[in-house]
Amino acid sequence: MPVLPTSQAFLEQSALLLQAYPETTRITTKYHYPTERRAEKHKRQRSQAKKPSETESTPSTPIAAFVLKTYNPSTGICLKYQTNKLQEVGRLVTGLGKLAAGADVASLGLSGAGPVDVEMVDVNEDGTQANVNANATATANAGAKSKGKKKGGKGKR
């Protein structure tokens, strides 16, 4: 089972899998927050009390993990992604929810599937293309003519 390196790659691959097999593909999530058992905690405290510590170490907080899987049982394809970033979790869940609801890949804004940049041109009322350079020159000349007095502020006090 491949673990994908980025959330973007996971969303793209999951989108392709959901488009290819929309009826049988499953999306699963798992959240894990590690806890320490009493025996392990007691054992750690005893070992720290026995050895002299030169530097006081702050107790590390356990890191939670969020695991997403997209699985298709008929083909055996399983995609996995794991993260511990809260903002990424929200974005992933929202994106996968839209995909599962039937949204197309282009609506998610994934790379390579978005709208293509189109050059914008000015058009006259009769449908012919206007002279763009003339408008740009007129705007530049208008800005150069109006040199007003600079307004002063309060400044430092």
C-alpha positions as a Markdown table, in Angstrom:
| # | Residue | x | y | z |
|---|---|---|---|---|
| 1 | Met | 0.0 | 0.0 | 0.0 |
| 2 | Pro | 1.7 | 3.2 | -1.1 |
| 3 | Val | 1.8 | 6.1 | 1.3 |
| 4 | Leu | 1.6 | 9.3 | -0.7 |
| 5 | Pro | 4.1 | 12.1 | 0.2 |
| 6 | Thr | 1.8 | 15.1 | -0.2 |
| 7 | Ser | -1.9 | 15.9 | 0.4 |
| 8 | Gln | -2.1 | 17.3 | -3.1 |
| 9 | Ala | -0.9 | 14.0 | -4.6 |
| 10 | Phe | -3.3 | 12.1 | -2.4 |
| 11 | Leu | -6.3 | 14.2 | -3.5 |
| 12 | Glu | -5.4 | 13.9 | -7.2 |
| 13 | Gln | -4.9 | 10.1 | -7.1 |
| 14 | Ser | -8.1 | 9.7 | -5.0 |
| 15 | Ala | -10.0 | 11.8 | -7.5 |
| 16 | Leu | -8.8 | 9.6 | -10.4 |
| 17 | Leu | -9.8 | 6.4 | -8.5 |
| 18 | Leu | -13.2 | 7.8 | -7.6 |
| 19 | Gln | -13.8 | 8.8 | -11.2 |
| 20 | Ala | -12.8 | 5.4 | -12.5 |
| 21 | Tyr | -14.8 | 3.3 | -9.9 |
| 22 | Pro | -17.4 | 5.5 | -8.3 |
| 23 | Glu | -19.6 | 2.7 | -7.1 |
| 24 | Thr | -17.1 | 0.5 | -5.3 |
| 25 | Thr | -14.4 | 2.9 | -4.0 |
| 26 | Arg | -14.4 | 3.6 | -0.3 |
| 27 | Ile | -12.9 | 6.5 | 1.7 |
| 28 | Thr | -12.0 | 5.7 | 5.3 |
| 29 | Thr | -10.5 | 7.9 | 8.0 |
| 30 | Lys | -8.7 | 7.0 | 11.2 |
| 31 | Tyr | -7.7 | 9.3 | 14.0 |
| 32 | His | -5.1 | 8.2 | 16.6 |
| 33 | Tyr | -4.1 | 10.0 | 19.7 |
| 34 | Pro | -1.4 | 8.1 | 21.6 |
| 35 | Thr | -1.9 | 7.7 | 25.3 |
| 36 | Glu | 0.4 | 6.3 | 27.9 |
| 37 | Arg | -0.8 | 3.5 | 30.2 |
| 38 | Arg | -0.4 | 3.8 | 33.9 |
| 39 | Ala | 2.3 | 1.1 | 34.1 |
| 40 | Glu | 4.3 | 2.7 | 31.3 |
| 41 | Lys | 4.0 | 6.1 | 33.0 |
| 42 | His | 5.1 | 4.7 | 36.4 |
| 43 | Lys | 8.0 | 2.9 | 34.8 |
| 44 | Arg | 9.2 | 6.1 | 33.0 |
| 45 | Gln | 9.0 | 8.1 | 36.3 |
| 46 | Arg | 11.0 | 5.5 | 38.2 |
| 47 | Ser | 13.7 | 5.4 | 35.5 |
| 48 | Gln | 14.0 | 9.2 | 35.5 |
| 49 | Ala | 14.2 | 9.3 | 39.3 |
| 50 | Lys | 17.1 | 6.7 | 39.4 |
| 51 | Lys | 19.4 | 8.5 | 36.9 |
| 52 | Pro | 20.6 | 12.0 | 37.6 |
| 53 | Ser | 19.5 | 14.4 | 34.9 |
| 54 | Glu | 21.9 | 17.1 | 33.9 |
| 55 | Thr | 19.2 | 19.0 | 32.0 |
| 56 | Glu | 15.6 | 19.1 | 32.8 |
| 57 | Ser | 13.6 | 17.8 | 29.8 |
| 58 | Thr | 10.1 | 19.0 | 29.3 |
| 59 | Pro | 7.6 | 16.1 | 28.9 |
| 60 | Ser | 6.9 | 15.8 | 25.2 |
| 61 | Thr | 3.3 | 16.0 | 24.2 |
| 62 | Pro | 2.0 | 13.0 | 22.2 |
| 63 | Ile | 1.4 | 13.8 | 18.5 |
| 64 | Ala | -2.0 | 12.9 | 17.1 |
| 65 | Ala | -2.2 | 11.3 | 13.6 |
| 66 | Phe | -4.9 | 11.4 | 11.0 |
| 67 | Val | -4.9 | 8.7 | 8.4 |
| 68 | Leu | -6.9 | 8.8 | 5.2 |
| 69 | Lys | -7.4 | 5.8 | 2.9 |
| 70 | Thr | -9.0 | 5.5 | -0.5 |
| 71 | Tyr | -9.7 | 1.9 | -1.3 |
| 72 | Asn | -11.2 | -0.1 | -4.2 |
| 73 | Pro | -11.8 | -3.7 | -3.3 |
| 74 | Ser | -12.4 | -4.9 | -6.9 |
| 75 | Thr | -9.0 | -3.7 | -8.2 |
| 76 | Gly | -7.1 | -3.9 | -4.9 |
| 77 | Ile | -5.9 | -0.3 | -5.2 |
| 78 | Cys | -5.3 | 1.4 | -1.8 |
| 79 | Leu | -4.0 | 4.9 | -1.4 |
| 80 | Lys | -2.9 | 6.1 | 2.0 |
| 81 | Tyr | -1.9 | 9.5 | 3.5 |
| 82 | Gln | -1.0 | 10.4 | 7.1 |
| 83 | Thr | -0.8 | 13.9 | 8.6 |
| 84 | Asn | -0.7 | 15.6 | 11.9 |
| 85 | Lys | -1.5 | 19.1 | 10.7 |
| 86 | Leu | -4.9 | 20.4 | 11.6 |
| 87 | Gln | -5.5 | 22.8 | 8.7 |
| 88 | Glu | -4.6 | 20.0 | 6.2 |
| 89 | Val | -7.1 | 17.7 | 7.8 |
| 90 | Gly | -9.9 | 20.1 | 7.2 |
| 91 | Arg | -8.9 | 20.7 | 3.7 |
| 92 | Leu | -8.6 | 17.0 | 2.9 |
| 93 | Val | -11.9 | 16.1 | 4.5 |
| 94 | Thr | -13.7 | 18.8 | 2.6 |
| 95 | Gly | -12.1 | 17.9 | -0.7 |
| 96 | Leu | -12.8 | 14.2 | -0.3 |
| 97 | Gly | -16.4 | 14.9 | 0.7 |
| 98 | Lys | -16.9 | 16.9 | -2.5 |
| 99 | Leu | -15.4 | 14.1 | -4.5 |
| 100 | Ala | -17.5 | 11.4 | -2.9 |
| 101 | Ala | -20.6 | 13.6 | -3.6 |
| 102 | Gly | -19.9 | 13.5 | -7.3 |
| 103 | Ala | -18.0 | 16.8 | -7.9 |
| 104 | Asp | -15.7 | 16.9 | -10.8 |
| 105 | Val | -11.9 | 17.3 | -10.3 |
| 106 | Ala | -11.9 | 20.7 | -11.9 |
| 107 | Ser | -14.2 | 22.1 | -9.2 |
| 108 | Leu | -11.6 | 21.3 | -6.5 |
| 109 | Gly | -8.9 | 23.3 | -8.1 |
| 110 | Leu | -6.4 | 20.5 | -8.2 |
| 111 | Ser | -3.2 | 21.0 | -10.3 |
| 112 | Gly | -3.5 | 20.1 | -13.9 |
| 113 | Ala | -7.3 | 20.0 | -13.9 |
| 114 | Gly | -8.1 | 23.6 | -13.5 |
| 115 | Pro | -9.2 | 26.2 | -16.0 |
| 116 | Val | -6.8 | 27.3 | -18.6 |
| 117 | Asp | -5.5 | 30.9 | -18.7 |
| 118 | Val | -7.0 | 32.9 | -21.5 |
| 119 | Glu | -5.7 | 36.3 | -22.7 |
| 120 | Met | -8.3 | 39.0 | -22.1 |
| 121 | Val | -8.8 | 41.6 | -24.9 |
| 122 | Asp | -10.9 | 44.7 | -25.2 |
| 123 | Val | -13.9 | 44.4 | -27.6 |
| 124 | Asn | -15.8 | 47.3 | -29.2 |
| 125 | Glu | -19.6 | 47.3 | -29.2 |
| 126 | Asp | -19.6 | 46.0 | -32.8 |
| 127 | Gly | -17.6 | 42.9 | -31.8 |
| 128 | Thr | -14.2 | 44.0 | -33.2 |
| 129 | Gln | -11.1 | 43.9 | -31.1 |
| 130 | Ala | -10.1 | 47.4 | -29.7 |
| 131 | Asn | -6.6 | 48.7 | -29.7 |
| 132 | Val | -5.3 | 47.7 | -26.3 |
| 133 | Asn | -2.0 | 49.6 | -26.6 |
| 134 | Ala | -3.8 | 52.9 | -27.3 |
| 135 | Asn | -5.7 | 52.5 | -24.0 |
| 136 | Ala | -2.6 | 51.6 | -22.1 |
| 137 | Thr | -0.7 | 54.7 | -23.4 |
| 138 | Ala | -3.6 | 57.0 | -22.7 |
| 139 | Thr | -3.8 | 55.7 | -19.1 |
| 140 | Ala | -0.1 | 56.1 | -18.6 |
| 141 | Asn | -0.1 | 59.7 | -20.0 |
| 142 | Ala | -3.1 | 60.7 | -17.7 |
| 143 | Gly | -1.2 | 59.5 | -14.7 |
| 144 | Ala | 1.9 | 61.5 | -15.6 |
| 145 | Lys | 0.0 | 64.7 | -16.1 |
| 146 | Ser | -1.6 | 64.8 | -12.6 |
| 147 | Lys | 1.2 | 65.5 | -10.2 |
| 148 | Gly | -0.4 | 66.7 | -7.0 |
| 149 | Lys | 1.0 | 67.8 | -3.7 |
| 150 | Lys | 1.9 | 65.0 | -1.4 |
| 151 | Lys | -0.2 | 65.0 | 1.6 |
| 152 | Gly | 1.6 | 64.9 | 4.9 |
| 153 | Gly | 0.8 | 62.8 | 7.8 |
| 154 | Lys | 1.2 | 63.2 | 11.5 |
| 155 | Gly | 4.7 | 61.8 | 11.5 |
| 156 | Lys | 6.5 | 60.6 | 14.6 |
| 157 | Arg | 5.9 | 62.3 | 17.9 |
